[in-house]
């Protein structure tokens, strides 16, 4: 007889595992995190872990996919209330707040250390593509409204802003910090209209 699955319980347990894995990856890196340590942190058996995730790579990809879904919702929310440069600056402010999380830097370092795995690289690229499209589209709006510099193309400026945001995330992984509001100020200065 098949076992009845309670969807709410299943999702709650899955979320607990994802949260524990996120913290373990942030603390020890991808390679040094064992499934046993994730199980201990989540308070589950290894059988329960493998019921949800066949491998450690699968749980990392699931975290990245959940983060991508949250990121897509964030971009849609910002786009529904802001346009042009103010939307890009709101995104930069939210990213800066996210970087203040105590586990952010360690998790980014863990992901960078696992980028050689095709599944991880694919998940990161998918998330990055959505963010790049958001930045490009919002800067396109800003250009039409004459909110940003015109000495470079929107494509180039969007690429530069993407580099700045990605670099800030990776800098946080390396222990670099900035004053509160520094990322927003940097994006604003990069995009500012020139006299």
C-alpha positions as CSV (number, residue, x, y, z in Angstrom):
1,X,0.0,0.0,0.0
2,X,1.3,3.4,-1.0
3,X,2.2,5.8,1.8
4,X,0.1,9.0,2.0
5,X,2.1,12.2,1.8
6,X,1.1,15.3,3.6
7,X,2.2,18.1,1.2
8,X,2.5,20.7,3.9
9,X,4.6,18.4,6.1
10,X,6.7,17.4,3.1
11,X,7.4,21.1,2.1
12,X,8.1,22.0,5.7
13,X,10.7,19.2,6.1
14,X,12.2,20.1,2.7
15,X,12.6,23.7,3.9
16,X,14.3,22.6,7.1
17,X,16.8,20.6,5.1
18,X,17.4,23.4,2.7
19,X,18.0,25.9,5.6
20,X,20.4,23.5,7.4
21,X,22.3,22.8,4.1
22,X,22.6,26.5,3.4
23,X,24.1,27.2,6.8
24,X,26.4,24.2,6.6
25,X,27.7,25.1,3.1
26,X,28.2,28.7,4.4
27,X,30.2,27.5,7.4
28,X,32.3,24.7,5.8
29,X,32.1,25.2,2.0
30,X,30.7,22.7,-0.4
31,X,33.4,20.1,-0.5
32,X,33.9,20.0,3.3
33,X,30.2,19.7,4.1
34,X,29.0,16.2,4.4
35,X,25.4,14.9,4.1
36,X,25.8,13.6,7.7
37,X,26.5,17.2,8.9
38,X,23.5,18.5,7.1
39,X,21.4,15.7,8.6
40,X,22.6,16.6,12.1
41,X,21.9,20.3,11.5
42,X,18.4,19.6,10.3
43,X,17.7,17.0,13.0
44,X,16.9,14.3,10.5
45,X,18.1,10.8,9.5
46,X,20.2,10.2,6.4
47,X,17.3,8.2,5.0
48,X,15.1,11.2,5.3
49,X,17.7,13.4,3.6
50,X,18.1,10.9,0.7
51,X,14.3,10.7,0.4
52,X,14.3,14.5,-0.5
53,X,17.7,14.8,-2.2
54,X,19.6,12.0,-3.8
55,X,23.0,13.8,-3.5
56,X,24.7,16.8,-1.9
57,X,24.8,18.4,-5.3
58,X,21.0,18.1,-5.6
59,X,20.5,20.0,-2.3
60,X,22.8,22.8,-3.4
61,X,21.0,23.1,-6.7
62,X,17.7,23.1,-4.9
63,X,18.9,26.0,-2.7
64,X,20.1,27.9,-5.8
65,X,16.7,27.3,-7.5
66,X,14.8,28.4,-4.5
67,X,17.0,31.5,-4.4
68,X,16.4,32.1,-8.1
69,X,12.6,31.9,-7.6
70,X,12.8,34.3,-4.7
71,X,14.9,36.6,-6.8
72,X,12.4,36.5,-9.7
73,X,9.6,37.4,-7.3
74,X,11.8,40.3,-5.9
75,X,12.5,41.6,-9.4
76,X,8.8,41.4,-10.4
77,X,7.8,43.2,-7.2
78,X,10.3,46.0,-7.8
79,X,9.3,46.3,-11.4
80,X,5.6,46.6,-10.4
81,X,6.4,49.6,-8.2
82,X,9.5,51.3,-9.7
83,X,10.8,52.0,-13.1
84,X,14.1,53.1,-14.6
85,X,17.1,53.9,-12.4
86,X,15.1,53.8,-9.2
87,X,14.2,50.2,-9.8
88,X,17.9,49.3,-10.3
89,X,18.8,51.2,-7.2
90,X,16.1,49.4,-5.2
91,X,17.5,46.1,-6.3
92,X,21.0,47.2,-5.3
93,X,19.7,48.2,-1.9
94,X,18.0,44.8,-1.4
95,X,21.1,43.0,-2.5
96,X,23.2,45.0,-0.1
97,X,20.8,44.1,2.7
98,X,21.0,40.4,1.7
99,X,24.9,40.6,1.8
100,X,24.6,41.6,5.5
101,X,23.2,38.2,6.3
102,X,25.8,36.3,8.5
103,X,25.8,33.3,6.1
104,X,25.8,35.2,2.8
105,X,29.6,35.4,2.3
106,X,30.3,31.8,3.2
107,X,27.5,30.6,1.0
108,X,28.7,32.6,-2.0
109,X,32.2,31.2,-1.5
110,X,30.7,27.7,-1.3
111,X,28.9,28.2,-4.6
112,X,32.0,29.7,-6.3
113,X,33.9,26.6,-5.1
114,X,31.3,24.3,-6.7
115,X,31.0,26.2,-10.1
116,X,33.0,23.4,-11.8
117,X,29.9,21.2,-11.4
118,X,27.7,21.6,-14.5
119,X,24.4,21.5,-12.4
120,X,25.6,24.3,-10.2
121,X,26.9,26.4,-13.1
122,X,23.6,26.0,-15.0
123,X,21.5,27.0,-11.9
124,X,23.7,30.1,-11.4
125,X,23.6,31.1,-15.0
126,X,19.8,30.8,-15.1
127,X,19.5,33.1,-12.1
128,X,22.0,35.6,-13.5
129,X,20.2,35.8,-16.8
130,X,17.0,37.0,-15.1
131,X,18.9,39.6,-13.2
132,X,20.8,40.8,-16.3
133,X,17.5,41.1,-18.2
134,X,16.0,43.1,-15.3
135,X,19.0,45.5,-15.2
136,X,19.0,46.0,-19.0
137,X,15.3,46.6,-19.2
138,X,15.2,49.0,-16.3
139,X,18.2,50.9,-17.6
140,X,16.5,51.1,-21.0
141,X,13.6,52.8,-19.3
142,X,16.0,55.1,-17.5
143,X,17.6,56.0,-20.9
144,X,14.2,56.9,-22.4
145,X,13.6,59.1,-19.4
146,X,17.0,60.7,-19.6
147,X,17.9,59.5,-16.0
148,X,21.3,58.0,-16.9
149,X,24.4,58.8,-18.8
150,X,24.3,58.8,-22.6
151,X,28.0,58.5,-23.4
152,X,27.7,54.7,-23.4
153,X,25.1,52.3,-24.7
154,X,22.5,50.8,-22.4
155,X,24.0,47.4,-23.1
156,X,27.4,48.4,-21.9
157,X,26.0,50.2,-18.8
158,X,23.9,47.2,-17.9
159,X,27.0,45.0,-18.2
160,X,29.0,47.3,-16.0
161,X,26.2,47.4,-13.3
162,X,26.0,43.6,-13.4
163,X,29.8,43.4,-12.9
164,X,29.6,45.8,-10.0
165,X,26.7,43.9,-8.3
166,X,28.4,40.5,-8.9
167,X,31.8,41.8,-7.7
168,X,30.2,43.1,-4.5
169,X,28.7,39.7,-3.8
170,X,32.0,38.0,-4.5
171,X,33.9,40.6,-2.5
172,X,31.6,39.9,0.4
173,X,32.6,36.2,0.0
174,X,36.2,37.3,0.4
175,X,35.5,39.3,3.5
176,X,35.4,42.8,1.9
177,X,32.8,45.2,3.3
178,X,31.5,48.6,2.4
179,X,29.7,51.3,4.3
180,X,25.9,51.0,4.4
181,X,24.5,52.3,1.2
182,X,27.9,52.0,-0.5
183,X,26.6,49.6,-3.3
184,X,23.7,51.9,-4.0
185,X,25.9,54.9,-4.2
186,X,28.4,53.1,-6.5
187,X,25.6,52.0,-8.9
188,X,24.2,55.5,-8.8
189,X,27.5,57.1,-9.6
190,X,28.2,54.7,-12.4
191,X,24.9,55.4,-14.0
192,X,24.7,59.1,-13.4
193,X,24.1,61.4,-16.3
194,X,27.2,63.3,-17.4
195,X,27.2,67.0,-18.0
